[in-house]
Amino acid sequence: MYQNQIHLHYPETPRPLESQSDRARAIAIDVASIRMQGAEPVPQFFRIAERYVAGELSIEQFTAAIDGLRRNHAAGAGA
């Protein structure tokens, strides 16, 4: 998921964010946190995040897509 590591901070039970600005702010905070750790999200993360912010994906769909991205990245790193 990230160039150097795979790590996202989600609450145990993510609450749906009602507004587009709330979702955008949550993504911006996650990205800033990742960058502070010295990693950079891969482009696929941003494409998924854009769909979530736009309301095309629910929090459950977003989380599942990110989990799939992590699995794919981990499988590629182990190859």
HELIX and SHEET records of a PDB file:
HELIX    1   1 GLN A   20  MET A   36  1                                  17    
HELIX    2   2 PRO A   43  VAL A   53  1                                  11    
HELIX    3   3 ILE A   59  GLY A   78  1                                  20    
END                                                                             
